[in-house]
Amino acid sequence: MKRVTVTLRNKPVSKGRVSLYLDFYPAVFVPEIGKKTRREFLKLYLHEKPKSFGEKLNNSENQRMAELICTRRRNEVNKEFIYTSFELEQMRLKEISERSFLQYFRKQGSKRDGNNAEIWETAICHFENFIDGKQPSFSDITIPFVDDFREYLLNAKSRRNTGKKISRNTALSYFNKLKTTLKKAYKEGLLQTDVNAGIEGITEQESQRNYLNMEEATALFRTPCKSEIVKRVSIFSILTGLRYSDIAKLKWKEIEHTFNDGYYIRFTQKKTEKQENLPISEQAYSILSSAANGNELVFPCLKNGNLTVLCRCGFRLQG
């Protein structure tokens, strides 16, 4: 990059005055006007022919001020030539540390979809309650700061049921959203310390899970349902143990068949991102519609809204 020459110049204007301005060569980009320019008028004036002591004093002060501005601008536009590489790196890190962490957290949440997006949104709302109107920058994100948020979540009230504390596992889910954000921020160089590695997580509380017995499952198969797709998906979930999120993204190319093993699903779990090979029964396969193109969804009509319908019908999908 070429060094920029900054020269203090003057230009006669009306009423016997001289306007002082800076001349840049080559032109520099000025954020205030959104484009490159060769000139910056300082709004400082000299009397072309000073007559009184006051006019001479005015000329002297304005000339001195213009020269100071010129020196400052010269340093600004040529800072890569003035500062050492270490100083430039420190300036870059300082600029990054002053950015808004909350804004970055929101950006990470905006990348999610479906039910996961709602969990991220609630987690961010709790974080906003925790900071209580403050705007923490990346430099504020320290291990003690995150530990305080952890304690906040363990005692936080539910946003839906006023006065009721959120469960420990719900707090864990919200806290993990922050941990995911911290991990990504460190990877991108926005955090200079791996805060995520130094914090204590929230341990999962073992919860009681209810499962359908054979008699209940049989009753469910016989239960009428207004939505054919809802019933097929709920039964398929019971027969295979698949989560709703994995059923919703299931494609025909993930369903395979061999003479020895029969039908099985080779897929990546959405929640754990682990590769799985899941054998399924002939009965489970028979629930599916006719096979289509490998890249097509097995349940193309399935939408996020059906999850609510499933719950209203009394069907509980795995996960």
C-alpha positions in Angstrom: 0.0 0.0 0.0 1.3 3.4 -1.0 1.9 6.1 1.7 -0.6 9.0 1.5 0.7 12.5 1.4 -1.3 15.0 3.4 -0.7 18.7 2.7 -2.3 21.7 4.4 -3.5 24.1 1.8 -5.7 27.3 1.6 -8.2 28.7 -0.8 -9.6 32.2 -1.0 -13.3 32.5 -0.3 -15.7 35.4 0.1 -15.4 38.4 2.4 -11.6 38.5 2.4 -11.2 35.1 4.0 -9.1 32.1 3.3 -10.4 28.6 3.8 -8.0 26.0 5.2 -8.2 22.4 3.9 -6.3 19.2 3.6 -5.1 17.8 0.3 -4.7 14.0 0.2 -2.6 12.2 -2.5 -3.7 9.7 -3.4 -7.4 10.1 -2.5 -8.5 8.5 0.8 -11.9 6.9 1.8 -13.9 9.1 4.2 -16.6 7.1 6.1 -18.7 10.2 6.8 -19.3 10.8 3.1 -19.0 7.1 2.0 -16.5 7.7 -0.8 -12.9 8.6 -1.6 -11.9 12.3 -1.7 -8.8 14.4 -2.3 -9.9 17.2 0.0 -11.1 17.7 3.5 -12.2 21.3 4.4 -11.6 22.1 8.0 -14.1 24.9 8.5 -11.2 27.0 9.7 -10.6 30.4 8.1 -7.9 33.1 8.0 -8.2 36.7 7.3 -6.5 37.3 4.0 -5.2 40.8 5.1 -5.5 40.9 8.9 -5.8 44.5 10.2 -6.4 44.2 13.9 -4.7 42.4 16.7 -7.8 40.2 17.0 -7.6 39.1 13.4 -3.9 38.4 13.6 -4.6 36.3 16.8 -7.4 34.5 15.0 -5.1 33.6 12.1 -2.4 32.3 14.4 -4.8 30.1 16.4 -6.6 28.7 13.3 -3.3 28.0 11.5 -2.0 26.1 14.5 -5.2 24.1 14.9 -5.1 23.3 11.2 -1.5 22.0 11.4 -2.4 19.8 14.4 -5.3 18.3 12.4 -3.0 17.8 9.4 -0.5 15.9 11.6 -3.3 13.8 13.1 -4.8 12.9 9.7 -1.3 12.1 8.3 -0.8 9.6 11.2 -4.3 8.1 10.7 -4.1 7.4 7.0 -0.5 6.2 7.2 -0.8 4.2 10.5 0.4 1.0 8.9 3.7 2.8 8.2 3.8 4.5 11.6 2.9 1.6 14.0 4.9 -1.6 14.4 3.3 -4.9 13.5 2.9 -5.6 17.2 1.1 -2.3 17.8 -1.1 -2.9 14.8 -2.0 -6.3 16.1 -2.8 -4.9 19.5 -5.0 -2.3 17.9 -6.8 -5.0 15.9 -7.4 -7.1 19.1 -8.7 -4.0 21.0 -11.2 -3.3 18.2 -12.4 -6.9 18.3 -12.7 -6.9 22.1 -15.0 -3.9 22.0 -17.5 -5.5 19.7 -21.0 -6.5 21.1 -21.1 -10.1 22.4 -24.9 -10.0 22.6 -25.1 -9.1 18.9 -22.9 -12.0 18.1 -25.0 -14.4 20.3 -28.2 -13.3 18.5 -26.5 -13.9 15.1 -25.7 -17.5 16.1 -29.3 -18.0 17.2 -30.6 -16.6 13.9 -28.9 -19.4 12.0 -31.0 -22.1 13.7 -34.4 -23.3 12.5 -37.4 -25.2 13.7 -37.8 -26.1 17.4 -34.1 -25.5 17.9 -34.5 -21.9 16.9 -37.1 -21.4 19.7 -34.7 -22.9 22.3 -31.9 -20.6 21.1 -34.3 -17.6 21.3 -35.3 -18.4 24.9 -31.7 -19.0 25.9 -30.8 -15.5 24.5 -33.8 -14.0 26.3 -32.5 -15.4 29.6 -29.1 -14.0 28.8 -30.6 -10.6 28.2 -32.4 -10.8 31.5 -29.1 -11.7 33.1 -27.2 -8.7 31.7 -30.1 -6.4 32.7 -29.8 -3.8 29.9 -26.0 -3.8 29.8 -24.1 -4.4 26.5 -21.2 -6.7 27.3 -18.4 -6.7 24.8 -16.1 -9.6 24.1 -13.6 -8.3 26.6 -16.4 -8.7 29.3 -16.8 -12.4 28.6 -14.6 -14.0 31.3 -14.9 -17.2 33.2 -16.4 -15.5 36.3 -18.9 -13.7 34.1 -20.0 -17.0 32.5 -20.1 -18.7 35.9 -22.5 -16.0 37.1 -24.8 -16.7 34.1 -24.6 -20.4 35.0 -25.8 -19.7 38.5 -28.5 -17.4 37.1 -29.9 -20.2 35.0 -30.0 -22.7 37.9 -32.3 -20.3 39.7 -34.1 -18.7 36.7 -37.9 -18.5 36.5 -39.7 -20.0 33.6 -40.8 -17.5 30.9 -44.0 -19.5 30.4 -45.0 -20.5 33.9 -44.6 -17.4 36.1 -43.1 -18.2 39.4 -41.9 -21.7 38.4 -38.2 -22.4 38.2 -36.9 -23.9 35.0 -35.7 -27.5 35.3 -32.0 -28.4 35.6 -32.1 -30.0 32.2 -33.7 -27.0 30.7 -31.0 -24.8 32.2 -28.4 -27.2 30.8 -29.9 -26.8 27.3 -29.8 -23.0 27.6 -26.3 -22.9 29.0 -25.1 -25.2 26.2 -26.2 -22.6 23.7 -23.9 -20.1 25.3 -21.1 -22.6 25.4 -21.5 -23.3 21.7 -21.3 -19.6 21.0 -18.2 -19.2 23.1 -16.5 -22.1 21.4 -17.2 -20.6 17.9 -16.1 -17.1 19.0 -12.8 -18.5 20.2 -12.3 -20.5 17.0 -13.0 -17.3 15.0 -10.5 -15.3 17.0 -13.1 -13.1 18.6 -12.2 -14.3 22.1 -8.5 -14.4 23.0 -9.1 -16.9 25.8 -10.9 -20.3 25.5 -13.4 -19.4 28.1 -15.6 -22.4 27.2 -12.8 -24.8 28.2 -12.4 -23.2 31.6 -16.0 -23.1 32.8 -18.0 -25.7 34.7 -20.9 -27.1 32.9 -24.4 -28.0 34.2 -24.7 -31.7 34.9 -27.7 -33.5 33.4 -30.4 -34.6 35.8 -31.7 -38.1 35.0 -35.4 -37.9 34.2 -38.0 -40.5 34.2 -39.0 -41.5 30.6 -42.4 -43.0 29.9 -42.7 -45.6 27.2 -45.7 -47.3 25.6 -46.2 -50.9 26.3 -47.5 -53.3 23.6 -51.1 -52.9 24.6 -50.8 -49.1 24.5 -49.0 -49.2 21.2 -51.7 -51.4 19.7 -54.4 -49.1 21.0 -52.6 -46.2 19.3 -52.4 -48.0 16.0 -56.2 -48.4 16.1 -56.9 -44.8 17.2 -58.5 -42.7 14.5 -56.6 -39.5 13.5 -57.8 -36.7 11.3 -54.3 -36.3 9.8 -53.0 -39.4 8.0 -49.4 -38.1 7.9 -49.5 -37.4 11.7 -50.6 -40.9 12.5 -48.1 -42.6 10.1 -45.2 -40.5 11.5 -46.1 -41.3 15.1 -46.4 -45.0 14.5 -43.1 -45.0 12.5 -41.4 -43.3 15.4 -42.7 -45.9 17.9 -41.6 -48.8 15.7 -38.1 -47.4 15.0 -37.3 -45.2 18.0 -36.4 -42.3 15.7 -36.7 -38.7 16.9 -39.1 -36.3 15.1 -36.1 -34.2 13.9 -34.5 -37.3 12.3 -37.8 -38.4 10.7 -38.4 -34.9 9.3 -35.1 -35.0 7.4 -35.1 -38.7 6.4 -34.4 -39.3 2.7 -35.0 -42.3 0.6 -31.3 -42.8 -0.1 -30.8 -43.4 3.6 -33.1 -46.4 3.6 -31.2 -49.6 2.4 -32.0 -53.3 2.1 -29.8 -56.4 2.0 -30.8 -60.0 1.8 -29.2 -60.9 5.1 -29.9 -57.8 7.2 -33.3 -56.7 5.8 -34.2 -53.0 5.9 -32.1 -50.5 7.8 -31.5 -46.8 7.9 -28.0 -45.3 7.5 -28.3 -41.7 8.7 -26.7 -38.9 10.7 -28.5 -38.0 13.9 -29.4 -34.3 14.0 -29.0 -34.0 17.7 -25.7 -35.8 18.2 -24.3 -35.5 14.6 -23.3 -39.2 14.9 -23.5 -41.7 12.0 -26.0 -44.4 12.8 -27.1 -47.8 11.2 -30.6 -48.5 12.5 -32.3 -51.8 11.5 -36.1 -51.4 11.0 -38.8 -54.0 10.7 -40.9 -54.9 7.6 -43.8 -53.4 9.5 -42.1 -50.1 9.9 -41.1 -50.1 6.2 -44.6 -50.9 5.1 -45.8 -47.6 6.7 -43.8 -45.6 4.2 -45.2 -44.5 0.9 -43.8 -45.8 -2.4 -40.1 -45.3 -2.8 -39.1 -42.2 -4.7 -35.9 -40.5 -5.9 -33.0 -41.0 -3.4 -32.6 -37.3 -2.6 -36.3 -36.8 -1.9 -37.8 -36.8 1.7 -39.6 -39.8 2.9 -42.2 -37.6 4.4 -42.3 -34.5 2.1 -45.5 -33.2 3.6 -44.2 -33.1 7.1 -43.9 -29.6 8.5 -42.7 -28.1 11.9 -46.3 -27.4 12.7 -47.1 -31.1 12.8 -45.1 -31.5 16.0 -47.8 -29.5 17.8 -50.5 -31.5 16.2 -48.8 -34.7 17.3 -48.8 -33.5 20.9 -52.5 -32.5 20.7 -53.4 -36.0 19.4 -51.6 -37.5 22.4 -48.7 -39.0 20.5 -45.3 -38.7 22.1 -42.4 -39.0 19.6 -39.0 -40.2 20.8 -36.6 -37.4 21.9 
